[in-house]
């Protein structure tokens, strides 16, 4: 008689990825988002610029180089601790331009407004956009407005596009990453996503969790002034730090090694993540950046970042390595390593 248990019944099937219809997870920034782009969008719309899959397109006109980016914002709720959909839209596009080292100049904005939105709420959203644009030093120069029937939207959706000028000396791209590069994170992670979720789930803490939404272009310019050897930058939004590092590792064909104890997470944010069963590595940020910097310049860049209010908590969290190319590995305090993979499905829908 065989008393050994049959573990085959406990096997975990591979996550389903071959959907015939669009799922919410396709917009979550993880593996399904990447699959949708690779399998559906690129075969039809692909070209040499688009296929680089950066957060912005880099375009050359004579001796001028421009960065161009577009993004849409469908966050729910539209008002959240630390901000609202308006300033989020401005900051998000400014940051996408800044991650190429560009100096953002102008934005367009498109509104899809649901019938029934109060004029007072719309006015507050517009004011926040103006304030965010002024802080970033950009102008909103063109736009469009559409209204849909009640029940066919969710208060307001916003699209922003932007153009920035890239200095000739700057060449920042995932494809520039080299083994040995130090990985710098500008501050605490998961603040934005948990600010949204704490409102949705009705969580309350001794201190309010606020979104980190902010324009990072001035911080980036400070970094560039210190070092010409900043090889790559990204703002870890949808899918969080883990997804961003995976995207960079895959695009550059290098390995990424990070240290768990070096990654800063606020205690209230950590507590919210534990309550909801969510890993902060996969939670969206809207005012943070991760940079790959040549090792000889890393300390100088870090020092300069810490003199800026948006980089005061900046830390080195790891490095690019030759082994395990295209993968991200995290080492804990005991020296044990584990692979940090890209998520397949969604954890936090509609957070940006």
FENKATA-V981649 format. One record per helix or strand of 3 or more residues. SS is the DSSP state (@ for helix, = for strand). FROM is the first residue (numbers start at 1). TO is the last residue. Records with the same first field share a line. If there is no record, write none. Layout:
BEGIN
SS=FROM-TO, FROM-TO
END
This chain:
BEGIN
@=7-10, 24-27, 31-45, 50-52, 85-98, 119-136, 174-176, 191-201, 217-226, 240-252, 260-262, 267-276, 280-282, 298-306
==57-61, 64-73, 102-114, 139-148, 156-166, 182-185, 230-234, 255-259, 290-293, 315-321, 328-331, 337-339
END
